[in-house]
């Protein structure tokens, strides 16, 4: 299963690069640095979604134009996922017992490098790879793979992505990022 996910991510990165090479001219300027500050809303999937309710994040992204339709990116930031609260009632011979359990919040610091390849006016594929560092005591460092689809117009950018994190096990989430950027 892990091999299939890694192969899928690698195929996506290659497709994004190849489609970017044939793309139409974009607002990316060759040799230009750009900084975008993004606000995010994230939702865990699978077991991670069962344990957390919603996530919020802030992600600065530094971008360097390799051509008019391809850019190199460096992204970092902070993700905070709120733990879910569960209440359960158990009927016993002495009456009903109710227990409430609140899951732990999850905090991650991503550090990723990637590309943005524009395939038509404003629309791009993105692909990033890096690490996500847990801020918990004895927290783990996770491999972070993140394909995205986005739209950029002027200083504004909106993108959606899937983020796959893995170490001993794996977890994933989908995210929506809205960013404001400016040339450096």
Residue pairs with C-beta under 8 A, 6 or more apart in sequence:
2 166
2 170
5 145
5 164
5 166
5 170
6 145
9 127
9 129
9 145
9 147
9 164
12 125
12 127
12 147
13 115
13 127
13 129
13 147
15 125
16 115
16 117
16 125
16 126
16 127
16 147
17 70
17 115
17 117
19 117
19 119
19 125
20 69
20 70
20 115
20 116
20 117
20 118
20 119
20 124
20 125
21 69
21 70
21 117
23 69
23 70
23 117
23 118
23 119
23 120
24 69
24 118
24 120
24 121
25 68
25 69
26 68
26 69
26 118
26 121
26 122
26 124
26 152
27 122
27 152
27 153
27 154
28 34
28 63
28 65
28 67
28 68
28 69
28 70
28 71
28 116
28 118
29 65
29 68
29 183
30 65
30 66
30 67
30 68
31 64
31 65
32 64
32 65
32 183
32 184
33 62
33 63
33 64
33 65
33 183
33 184
34 62
34 63
34 64
34 65
34 71
34 181
34 182
34 183
34 184
35 60
35 61
35 62
35 63
35 181
35 182
35 184
36 60
36 61
36 63
36 157
36 179
36 180
36 181
36 182
37 58
37 59
37 60
37 61
37 179
37 180
37 181
38 57
38 58
38 59
38 60
38 61
38 77
38 157
38 177
38 178
38 179
39 56
39 57
39 58
39 177
39 178
39 179
40 55
40 56
40 57
40 58
40 59
40 77
40 79
40 175
40 176
40 177
40 178
41 54
41 55
41 56
41 175
41 176
42 54
42 55
42 56
42 57
42 79
42 81
42 163
42 173
42 174
42 175
42 176
43 49
43 54
43 55
43 173
43 174
43 175
44 50
44 51
44 52
44 55
44 81
44 171
44 172
44 173
45 171
45 172
45 173
45 174
46 171
46 172
47 171
48 81
48 106
48 171
48 172
48 173
49 173
50 84
51 83
51 84
51 103
51 106
52 81
52 82
52 83
52 84
52 103
52 105
52 106
53 81
53 82
53 83
53 84
54 81
54 82
55 79
55 80
55 81
55 82
55 106
55 173
55 175
56 79
56 80
57 77
57 78
57 79
57 80
57 175
58 77
58 78
59 75
59 76
59 77
59 78
59 110
59 177
59 179
60 75
60 76
60 77
61 73
61 74
61 75
61 179
61 181
62 73
62 74
62 75
63 71
63 72
63 73
63 74
63 116
63 181
64 71
64 72
64 73
65 71
66 72
69 117
69 118
70 115
70 116
70 117
70 118
71 115
71 116
72 113
72 114
72 115
73 112
73 113
73 114
73 115
73 116
73 126
73 128
74 112
74 113
75 110
75 111
75 112
75 113
75 114
75 128
75 130
76 109
76 110
76 111
76 112
77 109
77 110
78 107
78 108
78 109
79 106
79 107
79 108
79 109
79 110
79 132
80 105
80 106
80 107
81 105
81 106
81 107
81 108
81 173
82 105
83 102
83 103
83 104
83 105
83 106
84 102
84 103
85 100
85 101
85 102
85 103
86 100
86 101
86 102
86 103
87 98
87 99
87 100
87 101
88 98
88 99
88 100
88 101
89 96
89 97
89 98
89 99
90 96
90 97
90 98
90 99
104 136
106 134
106 136
107 134
107 135
107 136
108 132
108 133
108 134
108 135
108 142
108 165
109 132
109 133
109 135
110 130
110 131
110 132
110 133
110 144
111 130
111 131
111 132
111 133
111 144
112 128
112 129
112 130
112 131
112 144
112 146
113 128
113 129
113 130
114 126
114 127
114 128
114 129
114 130
114 146
115 126
115 127
115 128
116 124
116 125
116 126
116 150
117 124
117 125
117 126
118 124
119 125
122 151
122 152
122 153
123 149
123 150
123 151
124 149
124 150
124 151
124 152
125 147
125 148
125 149
126 146
126 147
126 148
126 149
126 150
126 159
126 161
127 146
127 147
127 148
128 144
128 145
128 146
128 148
129 143
129 144
129 145
129 146
130 144
131 141
131 142
131 143
131 144
132 141
132 142
132 144
132 165
133 139
133 141
133 142
134 140
134 141
134 142
140 167
140 168
141 167
142 165
142 166
142 167
143 165
143 166
143 167
144 163
144 164
144 165
145 163
145 164
145 166
146 161
146 162
146 163
146 164
147 161
147 162
148 159
148 160
148 161
148 162
149 159
149 160
149 161
150 157
150 158
150 159
150 160
150 177
151 157
151 158
151 159
152 181
155 180
155 181
155 182
156 178
156 179
156 180
156 181
157 177
157 178
157 179
157 180
157 181
158 176
158 177
158 178
158 179
159 176
159 177
159 179
160 174
160 175
160 176
160 177
161 174
161 175
161 177
162 172
162 173
162 174
163 172
163 173
163 174
163 175
164 170
164 172
165 171
165 172
